[in-house]
């Protein structure tokens, strides 16, 4: 080869071009578009709550509805999917850990032994009864479990936390969230209307709402219709119920681990033990210690709800309405049965024991 050839830039092999930034930079850049999209959905959910009457609707519910609408009308671009999955996994788990800072053991103590026993018994009885109803009705196990968790504990937050173990489809999660939204809203409207006929004191009415209504926001809206005392006690009773999310999810995870060990062929390669729930428990202990300043708790609570809205917006972006239709009416009937069960059981226990 001549000197001219050797000096020709077109003939000199070029070194491989490296992407700017390291692996961490590239990974973050990959999730950024989708993460920004889910954050915008959550922000839109909060904005819509400023419309008169929409303030009673949880931003979590609005976020998943917006996500579903965007996905089913416009689709979800491949470029944003890494960020959507990041929101569904990492952001969700981090938000559930932060949720623990809103709860203290003092709240459980203030409910009283009998009151807490009613809350706990109602929760676990509703969960297992709903799963049993689901088997009788022929509803898929995963969907039955998600409807059971959402009805028994705390609505949409419980559904998405339980799904880390249950591993249902995005359509299962969306259907379960729809169920707890519909029937929790019915309780929010009907319970205050029924109050004059129950014979309940303000304390008893607050306990009934806290032990049976699905979402925290729905409990607050219903309980305060019975007065200030009912509202405050209903909120505390509900928060003590939310605290039981951790043992239930850990129990479900442990059961999944045992099933995987007993039948390797049917089990997951990595059993779905929800380790992040131990972070939730650690935050409850931290909040109970008194070391968290009161002025910090409100911003943390707001941030937690916003992050959960981001996760549910991401869930909506992966939910196909056509697949929801294929599930039919049976899961809705299961949600109605679970709603009737939790409402009547808690009512009967309060009448008998309070």
Secondary structure, DSSP 8 states (H G I E B T S, - for coil): --HHHHH-GGGS-------SS-HHHHHHHHHHHHHHHHHHHHHHHHHHTTSTTGGGS-HHHHHHHHHHHHHHHH---HHHHHHHHHIIIIIHHHHHHHHGGG--HHHHHHH-HHHHHHHHHHHHHHHHHHHHHHHHHT--HHHHHHHHHIIIIITHHHHHHHHHHH---HHHHHHHHHHHHHHHHHHHHHHHHHHHHHT--HHHHHHHHHHH-SSHHHHHHHHGGG-HHHHHHHHHHHHHHHHTHHHHHHHHHHHHHHHHHH-TTTS-SS----THHHHHHHHHHHHHHT-S-HHHHHHHHHHHHHHHHHHHHHHHTT--HHHHHHT-SHHHHHHHHHHHHHHHHHHHHHHHH-
